[in-house]
């Protein structure tokens, strides 16, 4: 069954990185005011925007040299 909420949320999540953050935020709050999106949806969208803006960079692990037993 078609869900307008899921349709809108998917579109906004897909727009992250392709549209300006402020446009996504304003659009999402408009759908929230219309009671289509929930606070949880806005939190998910916000988390994805933050993740895009502050990527987690994993530092290379130092290789542990195995000591050879003689």
Beta strands, then each sheet from edge to edge (+ up, - down):
end
